[in-house]
Amino acid sequence: MGDLTSFLSNALSQGWMRDQQHASRLYRQDNLYDFAPKTGWIYYVTFQINPSIQQYLDQSWYQRYVTNNVVGQLVKAADLPKYLITTDTLNQYNRKTQVQTKLDYQPIGITFHDDMANATNDLWFNYFNYTTTEGTYSNPANGANSYAVQLEAYGDTKYKQKEYRYGFNPLSNAPFFTGITIYLMNKQKYLSFTLVNPKIKEWRHGDVDQTQGNKFLDSKMTVVYETVLYGKGTTGSINPGFNKNHYDKTPSPLSIAGGGSLSLFGAGGVVAGGNAIFGEGGTFGNANAIATGIQAANLAKNINGISKTAVVSELTNVGIGALQSASQGNGVTLGGIQLFKSKTGPETKALSRNITGR
């Protein structure tokens, strides 16, 4: 027992074991989560098809799946841009100097779900039809004559009067894609990577296998591009919007629009709800009167439902936490609103120690 007590005493006094304050202050940064690691599964991809070639595309596919960016929403996985910088080693009187001479943009891969509507497969078919002559021979847009044309084109035409063209032969000089943009999203903000003038270098349909009963098909393409443009902004400015059609728009129950919570400073509480309605960017200043009314009604209901005991307990806990945060030089945030920042000084440290008993 004495050995255990000695170990714990040394560990705690010398800093071998610490609480969560280091990680909290590093990653959360005053409850803003500024330095929290980004997640790899919250992303959005858009495909910018050149509008000048729309006449060569399947119009029903373009209007239904491209205009609303259904194809982009079916992206299963995507690589972010990769760069390779060529360097040379110069030797000047035995002193080595590294010199950069060239920047190469490495191809990236994009994987699609092979959907039953063929929205993603038709992306390749339209690209194939636009860039390759063989695609036009089997184009369903030709109707009943498409099969006859295909048979004639691939029959014995070597010594016949009509000669067919084959191979790579774009229908126009305009590129198929003007850009592909990948958005990394967090906290209603995004960082974007736009691949300029991308071209498909490889397309692979999935493999079928009867021995894999849980297998889902996908399609993979590799693209090359000329350069990368970076961007930042708010998710509401993305066009076409990632939540335009196929996303659940029901408000979260943690938000005041979804009902909120019976708390003063918690998520969806009274302070956060008031800020959502009347704060900067709130619904009160917008034209959506119905949403404002629903949020106001939920806020009033939550105010009436809070007990006096719960308010006193929450104020006590928040007050102690605020003093601790102030003593460390951090901002004090209540209900998502930063109230003030204080400078660390001996007075606030002493006050915090007296209150918390540290």
LOMARFI-433757 format. One line per field, with one value per residue (C-alpha): residue number from 1; residue in three letters; x, y, z. Coordinates in nm, 4 decimals. Example, Ala and Ser with C-alpha at 12.3 -4.5 7.8 and 13.67 -1.06 7.14 Angstrom:
residues 2
seq: c(1:2)
type: c(ALA:SER)
xx: c(1.2300:1.3670)
yy: c(-0.4500:-0.1060)
zz: c(0.7800:0.7140)
end
This chain:
residues 358
seq: c(1:2:3:4:5:6:7:8:9:10:11:12:13:14:15:16:17:18:19:20:21:22:23:24:25:26:27:28:29:30:31:32:33:34:35:36:37:38:39:40:41:42:43:44:45:46:47:48:49:50:51:52:53:54:55:56:57:58:59:60:61:62:63:64:65:66:67:68:69:70:71:72:73:74:75:76:77:78:79:80:81:82:83:84:85:86:87:88:89:90:91:92:93:94:95:96:97:98:99:100:101:102:103:104:105:106:107:108:109:110:111:112:113:114:115:116:117:118:119:120:121:122:123:124:125:126:127:128:129:130:131:132:133:134:135:136:137:138:139:140:141:142:143:144:145:146:147:148:149:150:151:152:153:154:155:156:157:158:159:160:161:162:163:164:165:166:167:168:169:170:171:172:173:174:175:176:177:178:179:180:181:182:183:184:185:186:187:188:189:190:191:192:193:194:195:196:197:198:199:200:201:202:203:204:205:206:207:208:209:210:211:212:213:214:215:216:217:218:219:220:221:222:223:224:225:226:227:228:229:230:231:232:233:234:235:236:237:238:239:240:241:242:243:244:245:246:247:248:249:250:251:252:253:254:255:256:257:258:259:260:261:262:263:264:265:266:267:268:269:270:271:272:273:274:275:276:277:278:279:280:281:282:283:284:285:286:287:288:289:290:291:292:293:294:295:296:297:298:299:300:301:302:303:304:305:306:307:308:309:310:311:312:313:314:315:316:317:318:319:320:321:322:323:324:325:326:327:328:329:330:331:332:333:334:335:336:337:338:339:340:341:342:343:344:345:346:347:348:349:350:351:352:353:354:355:356:357:358)
type: c(MET:GLY:ASP:LEU:THR:SER:PHE:LEU:SER:ASN:ALA:LEU:SER:GLN:GLY:TRP:MET:ARG:ASP:GLN:GLN:HIS:ALA:SER:ARG:LEU:TYR:ARG:GLN:ASP:ASN:LEU:TYR:ASP:PHE:ALA:PRO:LYS:THR:GLY:TRP:ILE:TYR:TYR:VAL:THR:PHE:GLN:ILE:ASN:PRO:SER:ILE:GLN:GLN:TYR:LEU:ASP:GLN:SER:TRP:TYR:GLN:ARG:TYR:VAL:THR:ASN:ASN:VAL:VAL:GLY:GLN:LEU:VAL:LYS:ALA:ALA:ASP:LEU:PRO:LYS:TYR:LEU:ILE:THR:THR:ASP:THR:LEU:ASN:GLN:TYR:ASN:ARG:LYS:THR:GLN:VAL:GLN:THR:LYS:LEU:ASP:TYR:GLN:PRO:ILE:GLY:ILE:THR:PHE:HIS:ASP:ASP:MET:ALA:ASN:ALA:THR:ASN:ASP:LEU:TRP:PHE:ASN:TYR:PHE:ASN:TYR:THR:THR:THR:GLU:GLY:THR:TYR:SER:ASN:PRO:ALA:ASN:GLY:ALA:ASN:SER:TYR:ALA:VAL:GLN:LEU:GLU:ALA:TYR:GLY:ASP:THR:LYS:TYR:LYS:GLN:LYS:GLU:TYR:ARG:TYR:GLY:PHE:ASN:PRO:LEU:SER:ASN:ALA:PRO:PHE:PHE:THR:GLY:ILE:THR:ILE:TYR:LEU:MET:ASN:LYS:GLN:LYS:TYR:LEU:SER:PHE:THR:LEU:VAL:ASN:PRO:LYS:ILE:LYS:GLU:TRP:ARG:HIS:GLY:ASP:VAL:ASP:GLN:THR:GLN:GLY:ASN:LYS:PHE:LEU:ASP:SER:LYS:MET:THR:VAL:VAL:TYR:GLU:THR:VAL:LEU:TYR:GLY:LYS:GLY:THR:THR:GLY:SER:ILE:ASN:PRO:GLY:PHE:ASN:LYS:ASN:HIS:TYR:ASP:LYS:THR:PRO:SER:PRO:LEU:SER:ILE:ALA:GLY:GLY:GLY:SER:LEU:SER:LEU:PHE:GLY:ALA:GLY:GLY:VAL:VAL:ALA:GLY:GLY:ASN:ALA:ILE:PHE:GLY:GLU:GLY:GLY:THR:PHE:GLY:ASN:ALA:ASN:ALA:ILE:ALA:THR:GLY:ILE:GLN:ALA:ALA:ASN:LEU:ALA:LYS:ASN:ILE:ASN:GLY:ILE:SER:LYS:THR:ALA:VAL:VAL:SER:GLU:LEU:THR:ASN:VAL:GLY:ILE:GLY:ALA:LEU:GLN:SER:ALA:SER:GLN:GLY:ASN:GLY:VAL:THR:LEU:GLY:GLY:ILE:GLN:LEU:PHE:LYS:SER:LYS:THR:GLY:PRO:GLU:THR:LYS:ALA:LEU:SER:ARG:ASN:ILE:THR:GLY:ARG)
xx: c(0.0000:0.2878:0.4464:0.1183:0.0749:0.4331:0.3866:0.0637:0.2146:0.5160:0.3072:0.0637:0.3181:0.5721:0.3189:0.3229:-0.0548:-0.2649:-0.6310:-0.7958:-0.7056:-0.4137:-0.6159:-0.9195:-0.7234:-0.5341:-0.8147:-1.1204:-0.9576:-1.2166:-1.5004:-1.4498:-1.2738:-1.0375:-0.7556:-0.9622:-0.8493:-1.0651:-1.2697:-1.2127:-1.5765:-1.7383:-1.6789:-1.8618:-1.7625:-1.8935:-1.8301:-1.8255:-1.9112:-1.8402:-2.1745:-2.0628:-2.0760:-2.4201:-2.5649:-2.3515:-2.4696:-2.7637:-3.0081:-3.2183:-2.9020:-2.7629:-3.0785:-3.1561:-2.8153:-2.5712:-2.7754:-2.8569:-2.5073:-2.6373:-2.3189:-2.1077:-2.3113:-2.2451:-1.8689:-1.7652:-1.4028:-1.1660:-0.7975:-0.6904:-0.4364:-0.0826:0.2329:0.5797:0.8563:1.1677:1.4916:1.8553:2.1600:2.4212:2.7760:2.9652:3.3108:3.1808:2.8860:2.5512:2.2571:1.9097:1.7385:1.3746:1.3262:0.9743:0.6332:0.4277:0.0616:0.0070:-0.3056:-0.5775:-0.8443:-1.2194:-1.4472:-1.8228:-2.1071:-2.2375:-2.5986:-2.9050:-3.0034:-2.6634:-2.6032:-2.2303:-2.1830:-2.3467:-2.0843:-1.8281:-2.0568:-2.1090:-1.7356:-1.6686:-1.9322:-1.7904:-1.4238:-1.4325:-1.5946:-1.6997:-1.9234:-2.1384:-2.2010:-2.3650:-2.5354:-2.8941:-2.9924:-2.9745:-3.2828:-3.3643:-3.0811:-2.8071:-2.7633:-2.7644:-2.5070:-2.2912:-2.3015:-2.2169:-1.9355:-1.7732:-1.8426:-1.6187:-1.5989:-1.2398:-1.3259:-1.6698:-1.7664:-1.8342:-1.5425:-1.5926:-1.3713:-1.2436:-1.0552:-1.0029:-1.1965:-1.3628:-1.6815:-1.5376:-1.2212:-1.3818:-1.2836:-1.5471:-1.4742:-1.3812:-1.3221:-1.3773:-1.4035:-1.3606:-1.4903:-1.3746:-1.6490:-1.6641:-1.8700:-2.0510:-1.7210:-1.5235:-1.1784:-1.1954:-0.9590:-1.0552:-0.8840:-0.8579:-0.9341:-0.9260:-0.9233:-1.0035:-0.6903:-0.8442:-1.1930:-1.2556:-1.5929:-1.6279:-1.5757:-1.8603:-1.8240:-2.0969:-1.8919:-1.9194:-2.2758:-2.2141:-2.0304:-2.1468:-2.0288:-1.8361:-1.6615:-1.3188:-1.1623:-0.8191:-0.7930:-0.5051:-0.5313:-0.3414:-0.3355:-0.5194:-0.7177:-0.7774:-1.0798:-1.2459:-1.5950:-1.9215:-2.1100:-2.4169:-2.2294:-2.1500:-2.3236:-2.4964:-2.5665:-2.4783:-2.8160:-3.0326:-3.2350:-3.1189:-3.0418:-3.2518:-3.3322:-3.5101:-3.3576:-3.1497:-3.3277:-3.0216:-3.0959:-3.3670:-3.5409:-3.5719:-3.6991:-3.3848:-3.3061:-3.4162:-3.0931:-2.9656:-2.6227:-2.6182:-2.6514:-2.9937:-3.0503:-3.1969:-2.8816:-2.7931:-3.1548:-3.1700:-2.8454:-2.9812:-3.2879:-3.1575:-2.7801:-2.5663:-2.6931:-2.9997:-3.3408:-3.4928:-3.3152:-3.4152:-3.7369:-3.8296:-4.1027:-4.2270:-3.8853:-3.8505:-4.1913:-4.1143:-3.7823:-3.9394:-4.2138:-3.9596:-3.7507:-4.0507:-4.1463:-3.7943:-3.7761:-4.0971:-3.9734:-3.6464:-3.6563:-3.5077:-3.2808:-3.1395:-3.0679:-2.8845:-2.6766:-2.5919:-2.4982:-2.2688:-2.0925:-2.0628:-1.9343:-1.6569:-1.5652:-1.5608:-1.3271:-1.0962:-1.0937:-1.0285:-0.7421:-0.5749:-0.6061:-0.8816:-1.2041:-1.5212:-1.7911:-2.1504:-2.4006:-2.1685:-2.1217:-1.7795:-1.8356:-1.4860:-1.1192:-0.9099:-0.5404:-0.3838:-0.2770:-0.1988:-0.5333:-0.7462:-0.5289:-0.5662:-0.9413:-0.9751:-0.7744:-0.9835:-1.3118:-1.2139:-0.9997:-0.6875)
yy: c(0.0000:0.2329:0.1655:0.2467:0.5675:0.6699:0.5984:0.7978:1.0857:1.1053:1.0622:1.3360:1.5809:1.5425:1.5589:1.2001:1.1911:1.4864:1.5585:1.6586:2.0292:2.0042:1.8342:2.0535:2.3789:2.2636:2.1144:2.3034:2.6499:2.8166:2.5851:2.6830:2.3561:2.5527:2.2999:1.9835:1.7337:1.7284:1.4199:1.2244:1.1358:1.4826:1.6001:1.7045:1.6765:1.8744:1.8148:2.1168:1.9911:2.2397:2.4065:2.4571:2.0791:2.0211:1.9596:1.6457:1.4936:1.2786:1.5539:1.3482:1.2416:1.5941:1.7610:1.5021:1.3979:1.6745:1.9898:1.8722:1.7194:1.3717:1.2349:1.4290:1.3030:0.9433:0.9798:0.6966:0.8082:1.0624:1.1429:1.4943:1.6638:1.5323:1.7169:1.6053:1.8651:1.7788:1.8905:1.8950:1.8864:2.1445:2.1034:2.4300:2.3750:2.0663:2.2572:2.0928:2.3113:2.1816:2.3585:2.3065:2.2807:2.1521:2.0931:1.7960:1.7389:1.3724:1.1886:1.1287:0.8603:0.9040:0.6099:0.6156:0.4004:0.2026:0.3099:0.1400:0.4534:0.4436:0.8075:0.7465:0.4962:0.7411:0.9952:0.7692:0.6871:1.0566:1.1175:0.8133:0.9246:1.2781:1.1866:0.8563:0.7748:0.4252:0.5788:0.7478:0.4181:0.2665:0.5843:0.5032:0.8504:0.7124:0.5056:0.1941:0.2560:0.2444:-0.1330:-0.1404:0.1375:-0.0460:-0.3706:-0.1921:0.0063:-0.3024:-0.5287:-0.5860:-0.2318:-0.2438:-0.2652:-0.1090:0.2351:0.3835:0.4173:0.4643:0.6531:0.4940:0.5800:0.9066:1.1755:1.4439:1.5996:1.9475:2.1148:2.2151:2.0056:1.7825:1.9029:2.2569:2.1539:1.9045:2.0504:1.8611:2.0344:1.9467:2.0653:2.1331:2.3692:2.5156:2.6100:2.4510:2.4252:2.3412:2.1961:2.2624:2.0537:2.2741:2.1179:1.7575:1.4706:1.1055:0.8952:0.5664:0.4313:0.0944:-0.0700:-0.2903:-0.6669:-0.9140:-1.2207:-1.4664:-1.5810:-1.2375:-1.2020:-0.8682:-0.7003:-0.3644:-0.2518:0.0676:0.2471:0.4066:0.6742:0.8349:1.1971:1.4222:1.7997:2.1174:2.2949:2.3276:2.6237:2.6530:2.8164:2.8857:2.9877:2.8888:2.5761:2.7826:2.9437:2.6106:2.5816:2.3506:2.3188:1.9932:1.9823:2.0923:1.7778:1.4504:1.5430:1.5409:1.9016:1.8228:2.0430:1.8640:1.8165:1.9789:2.3051:2.5504:2.4867:2.1175:2.1761:2.2684:2.1633:2.2602:2.4349:2.7876:2.7668:2.4169:2.3144:2.4253:2.6055:2.9482:3.1506:2.9517:2.9690:3.3443:3.3823:3.1616:3.3828:3.7325:3.6991:3.7720:3.5612:3.4551:3.3903:3.7082:3.9206:3.6907:3.6574:3.3136:3.4167:3.0587:2.9340:3.2344:3.1680:2.7992:2.8810:3.1535:2.9154:2.6468:2.9034:3.0222:2.6621:2.5825:2.8957:2.7973:2.4397:2.5190:2.4619:2.7090:2.4408:2.3537:2.7208:2.7731:2.4576:2.5500:2.9071:2.7773:2.5338:2.7864:3.0532:2.8315:2.7257:3.0866:3.1912:2.9005:2.9913:3.3558:3.2662:3.0776:3.3684:3.2045:3.3579:3.2936:3.1362:3.0845:2.9136:2.9500:3.3257:3.4557:3.7101:3.8415:3.7639:3.8298:3.8544:3.6039:3.7633:3.6638:3.7990:3.5812:3.2763:3.3251:3.3743:3.0563:2.8581:2.9863:2.8956:2.5534:2.4553:2.4031)
zz: c(0.0000:0.0788:-0.2607:-0.4376:-0.2400:-0.3176:-0.6904:-0.7112:-0.5153:-0.7460:-1.0611:-0.9736:-0.8333:-1.1145:-1.3968:-1.5156:-1.5046:-1.6098:-1.6610:-1.9887:-1.9731:-2.2168:-2.4908:-2.4225:-2.4457:-2.7561:-2.9635:-2.8419:-2.8192:-2.5974:-2.7096:-3.0768:-3.1703:-3.3961:-3.3721:-3.3618:-3.6297:-3.9423:-4.0113:-4.3300:-4.3930:-4.3981:-4.7537:-5.0680:-5.4339:-5.7311:-6.1011:-6.3313:-6.6806:-6.9579:-7.0441:-7.4051:-7.4703:-7.3215:-7.6680:-7.7002:-7.3711:-7.2702:-7.1737:-6.9306:-6.7440:-6.7429:-6.6138:-6.3457:-6.2133:-6.3061:-6.2456:-5.8912:-5.8466:-5.7707:-5.9288:-5.6793:-5.3845:-5.4925:-5.4517:-5.2209:-5.1741:-5.3261:-5.3077:-5.2259:-5.4575:-5.4541:-5.5600:-5.6595:-5.6641:-5.8608:-5.6984:-5.8098:-5.5879:-5.6837:-5.5636:-5.5213:-5.3714:-5.1899:-5.0472:-5.1288:-5.2271:-5.3083:-5.5985:-5.6946:-6.0695:-6.1407:-5.9845:-6.1021:-6.0160:-5.9399:-6.0659:-5.8078:-5.7793:-5.7282:-5.6422:-5.7095:-5.5874:-5.8854:-5.8391:-5.9864:-6.1803:-6.3574:-6.2705:-6.2158:-6.4981:-6.7374:-6.6388:-6.8022:-7.0955:-7.1772:-7.1487:-7.3699:-7.6201:-7.6320:-7.6727:-7.8650:-8.1975:-8.0905:-7.8264:-8.0893:-8.2691:-7.9621:-7.8433:-7.7315:-7.8529:-8.2066:-8.1290:-8.3282:-8.5736:-8.3080:-8.3202:-8.6997:-8.7130:-8.4611:-8.6605:-8.9813:-8.8231:-8.6725:-8.9688:-9.2661:-9.4083:-9.5273:-9.8966:-9.8881:-10.0074:-9.6619:-9.4210:-9.0455:-8.8061:-8.4870:-8.1712:-7.9869:-8.1719:-7.9538:-8.0852:-8.0196:-7.8956:-7.5642:-7.2580:-7.0981:-6.7413:-6.6456:-6.2859:-6.0055:-5.6548:-5.3278:-5.0148:-4.6635:-4.4279:-4.0550:-3.8397:-4.1426:-4.3063:-4.5864:-4.7383:-5.1098:-5.3702:-5.7330:-6.0010:-6.3110:-6.6524:-6.5279:-6.7740:-6.7127:-6.7448:-6.6338:-6.5659:-6.4039:-6.3557:-6.0497:-6.0456:-6.0054:-5.7848:-5.6783:-5.3794:-5.2141:-5.0982:-4.9256:-5.2121:-5.3496:-5.6905:-5.7411:-6.0259:-6.0053:-6.2172:-6.2217:-6.3325:-6.4292:-6.4031:-6.4835:-6.1484:-5.8157:-5.6831:-5.3080:-5.1510:-4.8154:-4.7174:-4.5543:-4.6582:-4.7418:-5.0335:-5.2058:-5.5435:-5.6039:-5.2329:-5.0650:-4.8855:-5.1772:-5.2444:-5.0964:-4.7364:-4.4230:-4.3373:-4.0089:-3.7336:-3.4733:-3.1375:-2.9790:-3.1619:-3.0635:-3.3999:-3.3088:-2.9568:-2.7636:-2.4081:-2.0605:-1.9673:-1.9406:-2.1058:-2.2564:-2.6196:-2.7387:-2.4088:-2.3431:-2.4168:-2.7291:-2.8476:-2.8032:-2.9933:-3.2753:-3.3099:-3.2396:-3.2756:-3.5769:-3.8675:-3.6678:-3.8201:-3.6738:-3.9329:-4.2190:-4.4118:-4.2762:-4.0354:-3.9811:-3.8677:-3.6369:-3.4822:-3.4202:-3.2562:-3.0412:-2.9261:-2.8353:-2.6493:-2.4450:-2.3625:-2.2456:-2.0303:-1.8514:-1.8075:-1.6308:-1.2560:-1.0112:-0.8640:-1.2064:-1.2829:-0.9529:-1.0039:-1.3631:-1.2725:-0.9980:-1.2299:-1.5116:-1.2764:-1.1435:-1.4964:-1.6131:-1.3331:-1.4113:-1.7791:-1.6978:-1.4659:-1.7528:-1.9954:-2.2011:-2.3218:-2.1253:-2.3450:-2.2339:-2.4584:-2.7551:-2.6954:-2.6001:-2.3260:-2.2529:-2.2434:-1.9362:-1.8791:-1.6471:-1.3223:-0.9663:-0.8434:-1.0727:-1.0054:-0.6307:-0.6653:-0.8680:-0.6160:-0.3255:-0.4931:-0.6279:-0.3321:-0.5450)
end
